[in-house]
Amino acid sequence: MIRTAQPKDLEACLGFLMDFAAASKLDYSQWQKSDLDNARKILFNLMRNEYLKVAIDIDQVVGMIGAHREQDPWLCNRTRIRELFWWVKPAY
């Protein structure tokens, strides 16, 4: 099942965000407490005001996708969604 993320999903989403970062080519190996706090704020904002969806399998969050709205560069009177990240547990 796919649904909008809820506050109870925040820590699972944070873990997925860290997994996503670790899989990138950038060095995200040293998360500080302030980095985690900021990431939580951003995830919560996406949840409340933008686009944060989670995939659920038997009451367990197994994936997520986050996006935000932005002005379309070609059609200035339109808004589009830009994907920021997605992650699904490798077992899925």
C-alpha positions as CSV (number, residue, x, y, z in Angstrom):
1,M,0.0,0.0,0.0
2,I,1.1,3.6,-0.7
3,R,0.0,6.4,1.5
4,T,1.0,9.9,2.6
5,A,3.6,9.7,5.4
6,Q,2.4,10.4,8.9
7,P,4.4,11.7,11.9
8,K,4.8,8.1,13.2
9,D,6.8,7.3,10.0
10,L,9.3,10.1,10.6
11,E,12.1,8.0,12.1
12,A,11.7,5.2,9.4
13,C,11.9,7.9,6.7
14,L,15.0,9.4,8.4
15,G,16.7,6.0,8.3
16,F,15.8,5.6,4.6
17,L,17.2,9.1,3.9
18,M,20.5,8.0,5.6
19,D,20.5,4.8,3.5
20,F,19.8,6.9,0.4
21,A,22.7,9.2,1.2
22,A,25.1,6.3,2.0
23,A,24.3,4.8,-1.4
24,S,25.2,8.1,-3.2
25,K,28.6,9.0,-4.6
26,L,28.9,11.8,-2.0
27,D,30.4,11.4,1.4
28,Y,27.6,11.4,3.9
29,S,29.3,9.2,6.4
30,Q,29.4,11.6,9.3
31,W,25.9,12.7,10.3
32,Q,25.9,15.1,13.2
33,K,23.0,15.6,15.5
34,S,22.3,19.0,13.9
35,D,22.2,17.2,10.4
36,L,19.7,14.7,11.8
37,D,17.6,17.4,13.4
38,N,17.6,19.4,10.1
39,A,16.7,16.3,8.1
40,R,13.7,15.6,10.5
41,K,12.5,19.2,10.0
42,I,12.7,18.9,6.2
43,L,11.0,15.5,6.2
44,F,8.2,16.8,8.5
45,N,7.8,19.9,6.2
46,L,7.5,17.6,3.1
47,M,5.0,15.5,5.0
48,R,2.8,18.5,6.0
49,N,3.2,20.8,3.0
50,E,4.7,19.0,0.0
51,Y,5.0,15.4,-1.0
52,L,6.2,12.5,1.2
53,K,4.7,9.1,0.4
54,V,5.6,5.8,2.0
55,A,5.2,2.2,0.9
56,I,3.8,-0.1,3.5
57,D,4.0,-3.9,3.7
58,I,2.1,-5.5,6.7
59,D,2.3,-2.4,8.9
60,Q,6.0,-1.8,8.1
61,V,7.3,1.2,6.2
62,V,9.5,-0.3,3.4
63,G,10.0,2.6,1.1
64,M,9.5,6.3,0.5
65,I,9.6,9.1,-2.0
66,G,9.9,12.8,-1.4
67,A,9.2,15.7,-3.7
68,H,8.4,19.4,-3.6
69,R,6.5,21.9,-5.8
70,E,8.4,24.3,-8.0
71,Q,7.7,26.6,-10.9
72,D,8.0,24.9,-14.3
73,P,11.0,26.6,-16.1
74,W,9.3,26.3,-19.5
75,L,5.7,27.1,-18.6
76,C,6.0,29.9,-16.1
77,N,2.3,29.8,-15.1
78,R,2.5,26.2,-14.1
79,T,3.8,24.3,-11.1
80,R,5.4,20.9,-11.2
81,I,6.6,18.3,-8.7
82,R,10.4,17.7,-8.5
83,E,11.6,14.4,-7.0
84,L,14.1,14.9,-4.2
85,F,14.8,11.3,-3.2
86,W,13.3,7.8,-3.2
87,W,14.3,4.7,-1.3
88,V,13.0,1.2,-1.0
89,K,14.5,-1.4,1.3
90,P,16.7,-3.6,-0.9
91,A,14.7,-6.7,0.1
92,Y,11.7,-5.2,-1.8
